[in-house]
Amino acid sequence: MVDAKQFLGIKASVVFALLLFLAVFSSSCSLKPGHKGITLAGSTSVQPFADQWAEVFMTKFPGKAVNVQGGGSSAGIQAALTGAAEVGMSSRELKPEEKVLTEFIVAWDGLAIIVHPSNFIDNLSLLTVRDIFSGRVRSWKEIGGPERAIHVVTREEGSGTRGAFQEMVMGRERIAKKAIVQDSNGTVREVVANDPYAIGYISLGLVNERVKAIKLDNVQPSLEAVVRHEYRLIRPFLLLTSGPPQGLAKEFIEFILGEEGQDLIRRQGLIPAKLAGEISQDER
Amino acid sequence: MGAPEKNERLIHVSLLVVAFSAISVLALISLFIFTEGLPIMFRYGFKKFLFSLDWYPSEGHFGLLPMIVGSLFVTTGAMLIGVPLGLAGAIYLTQFASKKVRVVVKPLIELLAGIPSVVYGFIGVVILVPFIREYLGGPGLSVLAASVILGIMILPTILSISIDSLLALPPSYREGSIALGATEWQTVRMVLIPAARSGIVASIILGMGRAVGETMAVIMIAGNATSIPHSVLDPVRTLTSNIALEMGYASGEHRQALFATGVILFVIIMALNTVANLTSRKMSS
């Protein structure tokens, strides 16, 4: 038997639950981009840099919210196409069918071939790198080192970094199936930093003292080498909007392309859009 | 009809709705996986998905055989490590250990089930992988590393269900056997284990289901290469890691192929669960 008092109690708790639900729901709504906020989504290679861009932008213009999410280049392009995010981020060039988007090259990023700091190798030719990643060269002995198998570390299919590496280094050749696959720049760096016999590739801006970035055809990967047109493994970081950017998205992209934004990009270890912009145009 | 009865009815109906909403989520998930994954399987043919060795989704090659074999290897390895340990632990704790030991040890082992899989993966990367690389060779990220970590992860499942099924046996089995002059070990081997067999089998199959479905820890320590491993020291990719690794970047057919991976995984897990249910039903009847 439920008496009136208990019934009221149940009613009250139901009402309370409903209110709680509403409160949670509406607060989660208010977190979504409203009038004053935009969302950047896409490439996990761009994301750590974009986080800082957003931070600096929001400090400079208080009250304007820029929200950065990952997901990958393809997801970013999709998000810009469907409008799920105001601005998409991509670290690979657009495919022809994706060219309906308005694209802005905001920076260039180098790809560095990395090995363990104790590795004897300092320099490799692009061809040797290709042979190692395709699995034709399997032992360090074949290139003058100890008799140990080379542990090739690559990124997963669909990653922008892998796409850029495939295009610039491998050409039509496939990366060996035996290669270890890791799903971010950070984990590739981690595996190479711990394994004396590993080789991998990551974004130049993310190289640190735990790994050694080797010279490619005798060119040390660095910002200067890229600007001097010597280091060739570079790829664009794109911001994408569906149609010309408007409102806050426009302000943000202009900020990044402006002097202050480009200066920040340089300090982050990336290559400002204008510095490498012209060279790569005639290279491509 | 008075207010209380009305209220009772209301509660009945709302509980019914809540119960069905839980089931409908399951139905929605299955529907979603199959509608996303099946079309591409029909387009390219099941044979290509199941028996091709080439996984190059950006070129339109969707061979899942290396991942199917990979899941099989890693799961088998995990069973080889988890089943003997779990079974031996269950026998010790139910037959030989004093009750004091059991009340302390059993909850401790069950605590293993509460550790997030990313922590297992991290321990694997930091301790196990360098150990394998230094002392056994290969890159360390390997079938062996994944098997050991998964073996530990399924331990609580196997152990606690086996303990329950051994404890559920009537005490007369044990007493009768001892009274007939059998030693304790003979009693365990010839009376208790056969009697609790279906519960033990169910625990093994549930552990296997957990091993097949585990993703995070495996991605971190298995190396994820898309070739069939030739030794336990080679890197390997499982079905679950294939989905989780590539989901972020996949679009178009690549994305559909990952759902197709999900379809295959779904079928495997369903089959395991059905077998587990059937055996445990046999036990109770």
Interface residues (C-beta under 8 A of the other chain):
Chain A: M1 V2 D3 A4 F7 I10 T44 G70 G71 G72 S73 S74 A75 I77 Q78 A149 H151 E156 E157 G158 S159 G160 R174 K177 K178 A179 I180 V181 Q182 D183 T187 E190 V191 N194 D195 Y197 A198
Chain B: A3 P4 N7 E8 W55 Y56 P57 S58 P66 V125 V129 P130 R133 G138 P139 G140 L141 I219 M220 G223 N224 A225 T226 S227 D234 P235 R237 L245 E246 G248 Y249 A250 S251 H254
